[in-house]
């Protein structure tokens, strides 16, 4: 669930901030299309989007994690 929410929020934030979306999964030899954060025209903006997307996913799923550990 975390990966799904993170990738959705990353795509949404990248679209809102008009940044190219970095590759979510790019394994060598699979022909994954996308760019890495380092190759982005705005690497700091792409890094901020990735960190913010992870934070949003973590905050949304924190109550479920707390319930699971009880």
PyMOL commands that set and color helices and strands:
alter all, ss='L'
color gray80, all
select helices_A, chain A and resi 2-16+43-69
alter helices_A, ss='H'
color red, helices_A
deselect
rebuild
show_as cartoon
